[in-house]
Amino acid sequence: MQLVRRQRHGSAETNSRQNESRQTLAQEVLYYALLFYRLLKRIKMSFEVFSYESLVHAVSGAMGSVTAMTVFFPLDTARLRLQVDERESKSTPAILAEIIKEEGLLAPYRGWFPVICSLCCSNFVYFYCFHTLKAGYSKGQQSTSSADLLIGMAAGIVNVLMTTPLWVVNTRLKLQGSKFRNAEIHPTSYSGILDAFIQIIRDEGVGALWNGTFPSLLLVLNPAIQFMIYEGLKRQLRKGVPRELTSIEVFLIGAVAKAVATTATYPLQTIQSVLRFGQFNKSTEQSELLSSLRTIKCLLLNRTRRYGVFGLFKGLEAKLLQTVLTAALMFLLYEKIASCTFRAMGLQNAHYKRR
């Protein structure tokens, strides 16, 4: 009888903990939803959500990013391999030469299609949200750096929640078939994007598609800082005169903005890549938020113990080389495409005055 009572008591305690965990999670979700609602209320939502101007920015940003990423894709392959695998920190050309020697000439472009699909969707969402929120916030007036930062973070949150499953799938497809130094990494077998979605949901649950969401939410600072610096430098170069910047000016300020944002947030980007790959020891915390925080903390500490403090920046050279060049070319193409489109629409002067 006492054993039965203890079992019932233990079961009741377990149910109680589960209920408390659900309530805590619900409270956390409600808290962040309220924060987002207050931001939208601050903007007053007096703008058109479906704006032709925002659509032009979104399409221009998506096209620019896809072209730029295609050009510099091998550099991203080298960066991702350094972040996830236990390779020595060699120069980017040495890593690429090693990959080509071991896995073939086309190995640096492995996973190109899912990455391009994810990048196109992600940049379309981000540019659309950023310029829609900015138009509503500034109401035709010139924006400020603090406003650009807040708007960039809000656009980043929307982008992360909508596109994280695509990035989880493309990370795994890109690393599939790679020859790893880390013996703990298990090979995967996906025939394509759809098959990867099906296998992940079947084997790991729907929640696995949002692996790395918490560090991704923290990393909304990356594009937010990037856009804040980029827009701020553009205003300084124009100095109140509405004019089109030269190609060199756009390329340089795009490169500077991305370099600062990437260096500041790189350790979290490394953890994000590890989480998206999915092969790590998960925390047993019942609260989703506490579990995410504990997992991030453990991954950061393990990486620091194994490689030292500089291990948090392993692959930074490849990342900076790839992301700075990609961002600079992306901004250049984005500005040119948007400029030509607005010129054809007869909105060129109004377009520059509002930015």
Secondary structure, 3 states (H helix, E strand, C coil): CHHHHHHHHHHHHHHHHHHHHHHHHHHHHHHHHHHHHHHHHHHCCCCCCCCHHHHHHHHHHHHHHHHHHHHCHHHHHHHHHHHHCCCCCCCHHHHHHHHHHHHCCCHHHCCHHHHHHHHHHHHHHHHHHHHHHHHHHHCCCCCCHHHHHHHHHHHHHHHHHHHHHHHHHHHHHHHCCCCCCCCCCCCCCCCCHHHHHHHHHHHHCHHHHHCCHHHHHHCCHHHHHHHHHHHHHHHHHHCCCCCCCCHHHHHHHHHHHHHHHHHHHHHHHHHHHHHHHCCCCCCCCCCHHHHHHHHHHHHHHHHHHHHCHHHHHCCHHHHHHHHHHHHHHHHHHHHHHHHHHHHHHCCHHHHHHCC
